[in-house]
Amino acid sequence: MNREIVVTGGSAGIGYAIAAAFVREGDRVTVTGRRESVLTEAAALLGARAVSFDAGDPEAVEAACAQLPDRVDVLVNNAGGNTDFEREDGADLKALETAWLANLRANLFTAALVTAGLRDRLADQGRVVTIGSIAARTGAGSYGWSKAALELWNAEVAREFGPRGITANIVAPGLVVDTEFFHGKLTAERQETLIGNTMTKRAGRPEDIAEVVRFLASPEAGHVTGQVLHVNGGAYVSRG
Ligand SMILES: NC(=O)c1ccc[n+]([C@@H]2O[C@H](COP(=O)([O-])OP(=O)(O)OC[C@H]3O[C@@H](n4cnc5c(N)ncnc54)[C@H](OP(=O)(O)O)[C@@H]3O)[C@@H](O)[C@H]2O)c1
């Protein structure tokens, strides 16, 4: 379609599948991520541009903006993850504060900073799609809280950009396998439980999410904005 697409966290998992879907559409895609070698390899496989930076660090985002396209038709805020998988357990208040801030930075700040950095480059009729989580509705500690905050932030973005025909929506996955999300800590038992919670009796795949993002980014989805679209096989049923 010849659009300029930016996918944060496009070097692995869901973001990689999203980037691949846009490449297949004939768009020009820029993928981002922190690990430069992983990102460069992914970009080469995709046929995309690579810009490496930490999307949760304001100074890094500001510096990276110089390398991002001058006009952005579709911004996909996909970078994120549950930082609790990477931390040591600690019960003292300082450790809790550190853990909560880490999840806010990883999931809320990443989207808010990159969107703010690119706000004046978003094309009229453009699209902002942000990856939330089922955890925003079902819990999961500070990871869930950070994804819940993202839903309120998205509503504000949709309101601000709406008059320019720009939509902003959240896609909220349930369990998605073939990603690095769980850092090898998802037990077979837990996976069985999560699959058992679905109506489809299967785990999600990155492509399940990518296809919904592709629709929200399409010209046909121009009247869908400020929404949360759940892609979880029925594991959580949204009623508003
Ligand atoms: N997999 C699931 O079951 C699931 C379920 C619900 C929601 N989600 C959400 O889906 C999104 C994608 O996750 P995934 O499952 O595809 O995980 P993943 O395989 O770990 O991929 C995450 C991607 O984001 C990048 N990234 C993470 N933090 C970043 C940061 N601060 N700045 C720049 N890039 C960053 C990673 O690269 P670097 O590490 O090199 O930066 C990687 O490319 C996340 O927002 C996650 O919360 C996943």
PDBQT file of the ligand as one rigid body, heavy atoms in Angstrom, charges set to zero:
ROOT
HETATM    1  N1  LIG A 301       3.037 -13.223  24.305  1.00  0.00    +0.000 N 
HETATM    2  C1  LIG A 301       1.936 -13.049  25.018  1.00  0.00    +0.000 C 
HETATM    3  O1  LIG A 301       1.347 -14.031  25.535  1.00  0.00    +0.000 OA
HETATM    4  C2  LIG A 301       1.349 -11.660  25.191  1.00  0.00    +0.000 A 
HETATM    5  C3  LIG A 301       0.070 -11.565  25.749  1.00  0.00    +0.000 A 
HETATM    6  C4  LIG A 301      -0.502 -10.318  25.930  1.00  0.00    +0.000 A 
HETATM    7  C5  LIG A 301       0.183  -9.182  25.531  1.00  0.00    +0.000 A 
HETATM    8  N2  LIG A 301       1.432  -9.282  25.005  1.00  0.00    +0.000 N 
HETATM    9  C6  LIG A 301       2.108  -8.031  24.603  1.00  0.00    +0.000 C 
HETATM   10  O2  LIG A 301       2.520  -8.144  23.262  1.00  0.00    +0.000 OA
HETATM   11  C7  LIG A 301       3.621  -7.270  23.012  1.00  0.00    +0.000 C 
HETATM   12  C8  LIG A 301       4.729  -8.040  22.293  1.00  0.00    +0.000 C 
HETATM   13  O3  LIG A 301       5.192  -9.075  23.153  1.00  0.00    +0.000 OA
HETATM   14  P1  LIG A 301       5.702 -10.483  22.620  1.00  0.00    +0.000 P 
HETATM   15  O4  LIG A 301       4.868 -11.515  23.254  1.00  0.00    +0.000 OA
HETATM   16  O5  LIG A 301       5.871 -10.480  21.164  1.00  0.00    +0.000 OA
HETATM   17  O6  LIG A 301       7.113 -10.526  23.386  1.00  0.00    +0.000 OA
HETATM   18  P2  LIG A 301       8.610 -10.665  22.823  1.00  0.00    +0.000 P 
HETATM   19  O7  LIG A 301       8.707 -11.857  21.925  1.00  0.00    +0.000 OA
HETATM   20  O8  LIG A 301       9.438 -10.600  24.053  1.00  0.00    +0.000 OA
HETATM   21  O9  LIG A 301       8.855  -9.365  21.939  1.00  0.00    +0.000 OA
HETATM   22  C9  LIG A 301       8.971  -8.085  22.512  1.00  0.00    +0.000 C 
HETATM   23  C10 LIG A 301       9.583  -7.157  21.502  1.00  0.00    +0.000 C 
HETATM   24  O10 LIG A 301       9.604  -5.830  22.043  1.00  0.00    +0.000 OA
HETATM   25  C11 LIG A 301      10.960  -5.354  22.114  1.00  0.00    +0.000 C 
HETATM   26  N3  LIG A 301      11.018  -4.499  23.296  1.00  0.00    +0.000 N 
HETATM   27  C12 LIG A 301      10.666  -4.812  24.564  1.00  0.00    +0.000 A 
HETATM   28  N4  LIG A 301      10.847  -3.756  25.363  1.00  0.00    +0.000 NA
HETATM   29  C13 LIG A 301      11.330  -2.748  24.587  1.00  0.00    +0.000 A 
HETATM   30  C14 LIG A 301      11.720  -1.414  24.840  1.00  0.00    +0.000 A 
HETATM   31  N5  LIG A 301      11.692  -0.875  26.079  1.00  0.00    +0.000 N 
HETATM   32  N6  LIG A 301      12.141  -0.661  23.805  1.00  0.00    +0.000 NA
HETATM   33  C15 LIG A 301      12.209  -1.177  22.560  1.00  0.00    +0.000 A 
HETATM   34  N7  LIG A 301      11.855  -2.439  22.255  1.00  0.00    +0.000 NA
HETATM   35  C16 LIG A 301      11.420  -3.212  23.277  1.00  0.00    +0.000 A 
HETATM   36  C17 LIG A 301      11.806  -6.629  22.152  1.00  0.00    +0.000 C 
HETATM   37  O11 LIG A 301      13.122  -6.440  21.684  1.00  0.00    +0.000 OA
HETATM   38  P3  LIG A 301      14.315  -6.065  22.697  1.00  0.00    +0.000 P 
HETATM   39  O12 LIG A 301      14.181  -6.958  23.899  1.00  0.00    +0.000 OA
HETATM   40  O13 LIG A 301      15.564  -6.316  21.906  1.00  0.00    +0.000 OA
HETATM   41  O14 LIG A 301      14.125  -4.638  23.036  1.00  0.00    +0.000 OA
HETATM   42  C18 LIG A 301      11.022  -7.495  21.170  1.00  0.00    +0.000 C 
HETATM   43  O15 LIG A 301      11.276  -7.094  19.848  1.00  0.00    +0.000 OA
HETATM   44  C19 LIG A 301       4.018  -6.716  24.395  1.00  0.00    +0.000 C 
HETATM   45  O16 LIG A 301       3.492  -5.421  24.545  1.00  0.00    +0.000 OA
HETATM   46  C20 LIG A 301       3.374  -7.693  25.365  1.00  0.00    +0.000 C 
HETATM   47  O17 LIG A 301       3.108  -7.092  26.615  1.00  0.00    +0.000 OA
HETATM   48  C21 LIG A 301       2.033 -10.501  24.827  1.00  0.00    +0.000 A 
ENDROOT
TORSDOF 0
